Amino acid sequence: MQISIVLPARNEEYLIESALKDISNHLKKRKIKNYEILVVINGCVDSTEKQVNKIISFDKKIKVLYSQPGYGFSMKKGLKEAKGDYVIIYNVDFYDLRLIDLASIDLYGKDMIIGSKMTFWSKDKRPFSRRAVSMLFNLYLKVFLGFKGSDTHGIKIVKRKVIEKILSKCKTNSGIFDTEFVLRTQYAGFNLADFPVCVEEKRSSRFTRRILQTPKDFVNLYRVLKNR
């Protein structure tokens, strides 16, 4: 069993070191030796890459990849390069180490488990405005795109067979990629499940910088999925 952890990173110089140390230490604590951590640098203009290279000197299984600026581009690069039987998607400012442990029990027989901030027993400590947007977005997905879960955007663990079938079909390159990937996985008949997580912002939100992109993402997502 090999585990790949994909970690998109754009201007994360203040958080990347602690995130990598947390993840690496947990893998070692669980005595997992067959793993790789893929940090996908996408459009950084700060010292993120320098911080990563410093950590690599302590853990050679951390690797640096590069993509065009944009979350979707970085995710596609990381998922394409990942070699693990189980692939975990984390964010530098949001990760739950318990997802690593799910690999040892074959994801409870599921094909993808989503770290949901909106399912039972989850805790969402973000500001009300962000929680409201998430609720409205998921309502949109349920009504117009037939989504059956509680969350699409954020951390998840997925089996390699899903990536091999779904990744090449994904058309979006922005932050909406997560949602397209999850929906296409559902449409293809794979088994998905939610996993309750606690979300708390570790840095100032980038939501205001993305808000103008959100309406475009809605339209683009509907366009690429309308014929499924």
N, C-alpha and C positions, 0 to 999 in steps of 0.2 A: 504493500500500500504506500503510495506516494501522495503527499499533500503539497499543493501549490497555493500560495497566498498572493493574490494580486492586490497591489496597493497603489492606486493612482496618486500622484503627488504634484501639486502645482503651488509654488510659493508657500511651502509648509516648514520653513526653517525653524520655527519655534516649537513644533510638535513632532517632527519626523523622528528625531532621536529617541524620545521617550516611547513612541509607538513601536518602533522597531525593537527596542530593548524589551518591552512588554511581551511582544509576540514571540521573539526569539527565546526569551526565558521560559515562557509557558511551554513551548515545544520541547525544550530541554527537560523541563520539570516532568513532562509526560513521557519522557524517554523516547520521543519520536525523532528518529535519525534521518528518515528518508523524506526530506522536504526541501522546498525552495521558496524564497520570498522574492517576488518580482516587484520592484519599485519602478513605476512607469512615470518618468519625468515628462511633463507636457507643458511647455511654455513657461518654465520657471525663470524668473529674473532676480532671484535672491540666492541664498547659500544652501538651498535644499540639497542639491547634488553633493556639495562639499560635506554636508552633515552625513549623508548616506555613505559616502566613501569612507568616512571615519569609522562608521559602525561596521562596514565590511571587513575591516582589519580584525574584528573580533568574531565575526560570523561569515565565513566564506560562502555560505549558502544564500546570502542576500545578493541579488543581481540587479543591475540597473538597466532598464530599457528606456527607449525614447519614442515619443509619438508627436504628432502635430498637437498644438494647443486644443484642448477640448476634452471633456470627460468621456464622451463616446469614443473618440479616437484612442484615448489611453486604455479604455476597457477592452476595445477590440484587439489592441496590440498585446495586452497582458493575457487575455484569454487565448489568443492564437498561439502564444509562446509557451503557455503553461503546459507542463508535462504530467501533472499529477492525475491520479485516479479520482481524487476529490479536489475541487478548486474552490477556494474561499475568497470572496470579494470583501475587502475591508476598505474603510476610508481612514485617512490619517487622524481625523478628529472624531471618528465613530467606529468602534470595533468592540466585539464581545468575544472574549477568548473561549467561551463555552462552545462556540461553533466548531472550533478545532476538535473538541472532544466528540462531536457527533460523527466524525469520520470513523471512529473506532467501532461504532455500532451501525455502520452502513446507513446513516441518516434515517434510522427507524424504518428502513425499507422504502423511503421516498427518493425521488430523483433530484429534488431541489428543496431546500429549507430556507425560508426568508426570515431574517431578523426583523420582525415587525414591531413598529412603535405604536400600532393601533389595534392589536389583538388583545384578548383577555390576559390580564396580569402584566401587561406591558406598562411602562411608565414613560410619558413624554413630558420632559421638563422644559421644552422650548417655550418661547413666548406664545401667547394666545393667537396672535396673528398668523404665525407659522403653522400652528396646530389646525387652525381653521382652514387655511389653504390646503393642507394635506387631506382634511376630511372632504372638502369640496372636490378635490382632484380625484379621490378614490370613488366618490359618488359618480363623477363623470365617467370613470373607467367602467363602473358596474353598469350604468345605464346605457352608454353608447358603445362599449367595446366588450361587454360580457365578462368582465373580470370577476372571478369567484373568491379571491383572497381578500386580505385586509391591507396589504401594503406591497409596493413594488420597488420603491427607491431606497437604497441603502445596502446593508450588508447581507450576504447570503452564502450558502455552501451548495455546490452543484456537482453532480457526477459528470465525468468526462463525456459520456455518451450524449448528454444533452448538448454540450458545447459543440460536439462534432456534427450534430444535426441542425442546430438552431443558429449558430453564430453567422454562418455565411448568408443567412436570410435577412439579417438585420440591416436596415437601411439608414438609420439615424446616427448622428455623430455628436450630438449635444448631450446635455444632462438627461434627456428623455430616453437615452439608450437603455438604461436600466429597465424602464417600464416596457419598452418594446421587447426586450429579451425575455422578461417574465411572461408577458402575454403570449408571445410566440411559443414559449415552452408549454403553457397551458393549452393553447390551441392544438399543439401536436400530440396531446394526450398523455404527457408525462404527469407524474404524481407530485404535487406541490403541497407544502405544509408551512404554517406560520410558527415562529418561535419567538416568544415574548422577550423584548429587550428594554433596557432603560436608555433613553436618549437625553443627553445634557450637553449643551454647547460648551466647547472648550476654548473657543476663540470667537471674535466678533463675527456675526453672520455675514455671509456673502449673498444672502437672499435678495437684497435690494439691487445688487448688480445683475442678477439674473431675471429680475421681474419682467423686463421688456422682452426677454427671450421666451417667456412662458407661453403667451398666446400663440407664438409661432410654433412652439413645440406641440401644443394641443392640435393645431391644424395639421402639422406634419405627421404626427403620430396617427391621426385618423386617416390621413391620405395613404400612408404606407400599409395600414392594416385593414382598410375597408374591404379588400378582396381576400385577405388572409392568405 
